[in-house]
């Protein structure tokens, strides 16, 4: 009996805490994305423009976001009946956006990022691991790190 | 052309489902699946349990590698074992299945308990022996456990646990969810177990009457055990045994019926 009560309490508390953390992270992501919106992040190769390229090199970032007990429970039930794995969609989305922002924030003066690749590694269901790598392009030699 | 960034106001890559509603709906679905599988499987288990021979039971028990308890050594335990055997021998086992070779096992354990194991074994803990000092009450305990052999409750219980664990592992995998659902489905098993206990109590009374000519042993047993029982309906939900008050009520009903018949 005690185990079931503890489980229900844990599910409710992890749902409440997890939702609050997610909302806070989404709010922060929105603000940071707004600040970094003028840096294009493209999956296409670089096309030569009028300005010469001052520097170009590989950059990468990775993010691991863990799910809470409630999401794990929800995903476990979803596995039985199929359908959208809604429990982890939010996690994966946040991890991808966070990884892209980390690259952008490492190079705030960069003109753009090209050849970008976003890879999601599903090591375990309870978390989302995202690796992002891209070529950073600097057009102004004074901005180069 | 100047680069114009796009800011997405709504995230289209994340499902708009409401988590709590979705979980409740899925839990309901899982409960339906479990119940639909549990009822026919329960019937199948009962059918197979009555077709398993004692030899097969013994083989099964040996291969399960479950310890039937620690046989204690020492003069005080020797005395307990002697008393246990004496009380056991006094019980006429005419009405019980004769295919079994019954034996009593003393288990060194601090939990006040007694249980039937496949192959005709009745395990009584040392704590039970210490608490139940009256031979009549001990006869009721042994009679109750012997009654489980008549209905083959020990086998049905084992099979139910096995099937439920297998079912939840196949459906939900070997992770936390499986464990949680196994616990929830285990509640169904406990409800079944409590029903089994009522019929075992009646067997205890029958064997008590056959041994001593009265039912006083049951009364003494429940009086002795009263301080150890946890009362309350919620506790009963998570218990293998019904509430003592309910058990006493059912046994009184049986005694009244018997008196009426005689």
Contacts between the chains, C-beta under 8 A, distances in Angstrom:
chain1	res1	chain2	res2	distance
A	1	B	234	7.1
A	1	B	235	7.3
A	1	B	237	7.3
A	1	B	238	4.0
A	3	B	183	6.4
A	4	B	183	6.3
A	4	B	184	7.5
A	4	B	238	8.0
A	7	B	180	6.1
A	15	B	19	6.8
A	15	B	20	7.3
A	19	B	19	7.7
A	33	B	7	7.2
A	34	B	7	6.6
A	37	B	5	3.9
A	37	B	7	6.3
A	38	B	3	7.1
A	38	B	5	6.0
A	40	B	3	5.6
A	40	B	5	7.7
A	69	B	176	8.0
A	70	B	19	7.2
A	70	B	23	7.6
A	72	B	176	6.8
A	72	B	177	7.6
A	73	B	23	7.0
A	73	B	176	7.5
A	73	B	177	6.3
A	73	B	180	7.4
A	74	B	19	6.3
A	74	B	22	6.6
A	74	B	23	5.1
A	74	B	26	7.2
A	76	B	172	6.0
A	76	B	173	7.5
A	76	B	175	6.7
A	76	B	176	7.3
A	76	B	177	3.3
A	77	B	23	6.7
A	77	B	26	3.8
A	77	B	27	6.6
A	77	B	29	7.8
A	77	B	30	6.0
A	77	B	177	7.0
A	78	B	22	8.0
A	78	B	26	6.5
A	79	B	172	7.4
A	79	B	173	7.3
A	80	B	26	7.7
A	80	B	29	7.8
A	80	B	30	6.4
A	80	B	33	7.5
A	80	B	171	5.7
A	80	B	172	6.3
A	81	B	26	6.5
A	81	B	29	5.8
A	84	B	15	4.9
A	84	B	17	7.1
A	86	B	14	7.7
A	86	B	15	3.6
A	86	B	17	4.6
A	86	B	19	7.7
A	86	B	22	6.5
A	87	B	19	7.5
A	89	B	13	6.7
A	89	B	14	4.7
A	89	B	15	5.1
A	90	B	14	4.9
A	90	B	15	7.9
A	93	B	11	6.4
A	93	B	13	5.2
A	93	B	14	5.1
